[in-house]
């Protein structure tokens, strides 16, 4: 009876635990801009972060060419918060707090992964999940983002969500939701590639996790295929507008990469270069 009661109360306990960890993590993250030296603009920010945020709000294809080198043509929308904060005159502390709060979107999926690996409800299990989340955000990569305007951590958020949703298939309580978990995981994977093309090689490994989304071989194959289709849908839905702008201007939706691949297509479409 105690096991049954514990299982029934687990979802509520998990929500309480996630909420508490989120509050503690936010308090810890915002102390960096509040207590350390004021956040300044890095060389990357001066070179292209602000510019990318600018063209995310106001297209400048007809006015600038290679204003920030080839980095001018990165997916720009994750840089918009930095640009907007600078444009409205937000101070370094305010900017740091806002960016740290946005980075906090990576915490719930990290906690979900730890819950899958350590699903117990005992104090030791909860402590281990807390320490696992702490270790994830104490990595040099994560810490280096807290005093910079980089979008690397934001670009990783949908990928971590994709992994966390796929991991949910290992939870016995989710046996009836395998298909939706796979589809949502695929959508997040596609969004991750759109946000940063370098996420692509990591997303190529996602079918290894999707292959566990099901209770039998046929269901797993179908769910993996649906997740792959959802990845393409997520990529097109997120990157499509920016890709169309690049195609209109340069005949290459991922300009300047792999331009030789799109050259025959440009010739076929009647482009003269």
N, C-alpha and C positions, 0 to 999 in steps of 0.2 A: 504493500500500500504506500509506503514511504517513497519507493522509486516512482510509482505512478504519479503521486502528488508532486514529486520533484520535477518529473517530465512536464506535467501540466503547467507548473509554475515557471518553467524555464524561460519561455519567451518574455514574460513580464520582467523576470530578473535580468535577462539579457538587455532589455531596453533601458532599465535602470543603470546597469553597468556601463553601457555605451554612452548614455547621457552624462554620467559622472566623469568618465574618461575624456569625453569631448570638452567638458568645461575645464578640467584640469589642464588638458593639452593647450586649449586656447589661452589660458592664463600664462602658461609657460612660454608659448610662442610670442605673445605680445610683449613679454618682458624684454625681449631682445631689442626691439626699437625703443622701448621706454627707458631702458637702463643703460644701453650701450651708446656709443657715439652716434650722432644723428646720421640717418641713412643718406648717403650721397648718390650721385649719378656715376655709375661705373663707365669705363671706356666703351663697353658694349652699349650701354644706355645712350651715351652721346652719339655713338656711331649709327645705331639702327633701331634701338628699342623705341625711342620717342618717335622716330620717323615712321616706323611700322604702325604704331598706334594712331598716328596722324592720318595715314592713308587708309586705315581701317574705317575712319570716320569720313574722310574726304578723299576720294580717288584723285590721284595726281599723275596718272599715266600720261596725260597730255601735256604735263608741265615739267616733269623730272624724268631723267634717265640715269639709272645707276647712282642715284643720289647717295645711297649708303652701300654701294657696291652691289654684288649679286644678292646680298642679304635683304635688299629692298623687296625681293619677291618671295620671301617666306610667308607662310600663312600668318596674317598680321593680327588677327582678332584677339589673341591672348595678350597682346601688348597694349590693347586699348585701355585697360585700367590705369597703367602707368602713365600713359599720355594724358588721359582725362584728369587724373589727379594733379599732374603738373600744370595742365591748362587752366584749372580752376584755382591754382595757387595753394594747393594743400601743402602743408609743411612736411618735413622729413619724418617726424614722429607719426603723424596721421597716415602718411603714405605707407610707412612700415607696418602699422597696425592693420590697415586694410589689406595689404598683400599677405600678411601672416594669416589673417582670417580666411582669405581665399585659399591659401595653401592647406587649411584645415580640412578641405573637402577630401583630402587623401586619407584622413584618419578612419572614417567608418569602414571603408573596404579593407584596410589593414587589420582592423579589429575583427572583421568578419572572417578573415583568413585564420587569425589566431583562434577564434572560436571554433572553427571547423577542426583545427588541429588539436585543440584542448577544450572539449565541449563540457567538461565537468562543472559542477556548481559549488564545489567546496572552496573554502577560502584560498587554498593553495592554487587551485585552478584559476581563480580570478586574479591572484597575484601574478601568476605566470603570464596571463594574457596582458596584464598591465605592463609587465616588464618587456614582453615581446613588442608591444606598440612603442614603448619608450626606446628600445634599441633601434627600431626602424627609423624613428625620427632623430636619433642621435648619430646617424651615419654622416660622414663628412659631406656627402652629396646633398643630403637634406639640409644640414646646418648651413651650408654655404649659400643656400637660397634665401635665408632669412634676412640678410642685410643687402640684398641686391635686387635689381629689377628684372632678373631673368624669369622666363616663363617655363623653364624646364620642369619644375615641380607641378605646375598647373597642367602641362602637356602630359605628364605621367598619370594624372588623376583618372581619366577614362580607362587607361590601360589597367591600372590597379583594380578599378571597378570590374572590368572584364574578367580578370583573374578571380576576384572575390565571388562574383556571381557563378562562375564555373565551379568554384570550390563548394558552393552551396549544394551541388548535386551529391556530395558525399554525406550530406545530412539526411538521416533516415526520415525525418519529418517533412522533407521536401520531395518525396517520391512521386507525388502527383503534379509537381511543377517543373519537372525536368525540361520539358520543351520550352516553356517560357523563360526559364533560367538560361538556356542555351541561346535563345533568340536575343534576350537582353544583353547577354555577354557579348554576342556577336556585334550588336549595335555599338556597344561601348568600344569594342576593338576597332571598328571602323572609324569612330570619332577620334580615337587615339592616333590612328594613322594620319587622319586629316590634320590634326593639330600639329603633329610633327612627323614628317615622313620617315625619320630614323626609327620610329616605333615599329615600322613595317616588319623588319626581321623578327622582332619579338612576337608580333601578332601571328606570324607564320607558324609559330609553335603552339598556338592556342588550340588547334584541333586535337592535340594530345589530351587536353583537359576536357574538351567537348565530348570526346569519345566515352567519357564516363557519365554523361548526362542521359541516363536511361536505365531501365531495369532488364533489358534484353538486347541482343545484338542488333536486331532490326531497328528498335527504337533509338539505339545509340547512333547508328548510321544516319538515320533520318534527321535526328536532332543535330548532328554534326554538320550535315548538309544545310539545314535551315540556318544554323549559326553562321556558316560561311556566306550564305546569301545575305543575311542580316548585316554582316561585316561590310559587304559591298554597298548595301543600302545606307548604312551609317556613314561610310566614306563619301558617297556621292552627295548625300543630304547635307553634310557638314562642309565639305570642300568644294561642292559643285559651283557655288557662286564665284568664289575666288578663282577656281580653275577656269571658269568661263571667261573671267576678266583677262587672265593670262593668255588664254587661247585667242581671244579677240585682238590682243595687243601683239602677241609674239608667235601665235600658232603652236603653242606648247603649253599645256595646262599645268605643267610642273616646272616651267622655265626657271633657271637655265639648265636643269638636269636633263640628260638623255635627249638633247635636241636633235641628234642624228636619227633617233627613232621616229620622230614626228616629221622629219623633213619630207619623206615620201608622201605622207598624208597631206602636207601643205601643197606639194606639187599637184597632187590629185584634186585638191580643192581649188586650185587655180591661184595659189599665192605666188607672187613674184618677189623674190628677195635678191 
